[in-house]
Amino acid sequence: MKIRPLNDRLLVKRLAEEEVTAGGIIIPDSAKEKPAEGEIVAVGPGKVSDKGDRVALQVSVGDRVLFSKYGGTDVKLDGEDFLIMREDDILGVIE
C-alpha cells in the first residue's frame, strides 16, 4: 500500500531501540519506552501560508529525526507500524 501525506505531514518509521545498555544490561520488553527517533518515509508537499503560497518542508525522505514523545498518530500499514505527524512535532534532524 502506498500513502502520500497531505500538507505539512510526514510518515515516520520508528527506529528500533537498543536491547542492551552501554553497561551491558539487557532491557526487557516490558521496561522499554517507545523510541523518539525515526526515519522519514514520505513527506507532504508543504504547508499553505496565509497568502496561499506553498511553504516547502525543511526535512526530506530518508532523514533521521528526533520527535516529541507524544507527537504523531500511530498507524499500521501492510503490517508495519508508522507515525503520521506534522513537521512541527520534529525536534531536530540527526546528521
C-alpha positions as CSV (number, residue, x, y, z in Angstrom):
1,M,0.0,0.0,0.0
2,K,1.3,3.5,-0.8
3,I,0.4,6.6,1.2
4,R,1.0,10.2,0.4
5,P,0.8,12.6,3.4
6,L,-1.0,15.8,2.9
7,N,0.2,19.4,3.5
8,D,3.0,19.5,6.2
9,R,2.5,16.0,7.4
10,L,5.2,13.3,7.4
11,L,5.2,9.5,7.5
12,V,7.9,8.3,10.0
13,K,9.1,4.8,10.8
14,R,10.3,4.5,14.4
15,L,13.9,3.1,14.7
16,A,14.4,0.1,16.9
17,E,15.5,0.8,20.5
18,E,18.7,-0.7,21.8
19,E,18.2,-4.1,23.5
20,V,21.3,-3.7,25.7
21,T,22.5,-0.6,27.6
22,A,26.1,0.8,27.3
23,G,26.9,-1.0,30.6
24,G,25.7,-4.4,29.2
25,I,22.4,-4.6,31.0
26,I,19.6,-6.3,28.9
27,I,16.4,-4.3,28.9
28,P,13.2,-6.5,29.0
29,D,10.3,-5.6,26.6
30,S,8.1,-4.5,29.5
31,A,10.6,-1.8,30.6
32,K,11.2,-0.4,27.1
33,E,9.9,3.0,26.1
34,K,8.9,3.8,22.5
35,P,11.9,5.4,20.8
36,A,11.6,9.1,19.9
37,E,13.8,8.7,16.9
38,G,12.8,7.7,13.4
39,E,13.4,7.8,9.7
40,I,11.1,9.8,7.4
41,V,9.5,7.6,4.8
42,A,7.2,10.1,3.0
43,V,6.6,13.8,3.1
44,G,3.7,16.0,2.0
45,P,4.0,19.0,-0.4
46,G,4.3,21.6,2.4
47,K,2.1,24.0,4.4
48,V,0.0,26.6,2.7
49,S,0.8,30.1,4.0
50,D,-1.8,32.8,4.8
51,K,-1.1,34.3,1.3
52,G,-1.9,31.0,-0.4
53,D,1.7,30.1,-1.2
54,R,3.1,26.7,-0.6
55,V,5.9,26.7,2.0
56,A,8.4,23.8,1.5
57,L,9.3,21.4,4.3
58,Q,12.7,21.6,6.0
59,V,13.0,17.8,6.1
60,S,13.1,15.2,3.3
61,V,12.7,11.4,2.8
62,G,15.5,9.4,4.4
63,D,16.3,12.0,7.2
64,R,16.8,10.6,10.7
65,V,14.8,12.8,13.1
66,L,14.0,13.2,16.8
67,F,10.4,13.9,17.6
68,S,8.4,14.7,20.6
69,K,7.5,11.7,22.8
70,Y,3.7,12.0,22.4
71,G,3.7,13.5,18.9
72,G,2.1,11.9,15.9
73,T,-0.6,9.4,15.3
74,D,0.2,5.6,15.2
75,V,-0.9,3.8,12.1
76,K,-0.3,0.3,10.8
77,L,0.3,-0.1,7.0
78,D,1.0,-3.5,5.5
79,G,1.7,-5.0,8.9
80,E,4.3,-2.3,9.8
81,D,3.9,0.5,12.4
82,F,4.4,4.1,11.4
83,L,3.6,7.6,12.7
84,I,1.9,10.3,10.8
85,M,2.9,13.7,12.3
86,R,3.2,17.4,11.4
87,E,6.6,18.9,10.8
88,D,6.1,21.0,14.0
89,D,6.4,17.7,16.0
90,I,10.0,17.2,14.7
91,L,12.6,18.4,17.3
92,G,15.7,18.0,15.1
93,V,17.4,16.2,12.3
94,I,20.2,13.8,13.2
95,E,23.3,14.2,11.0
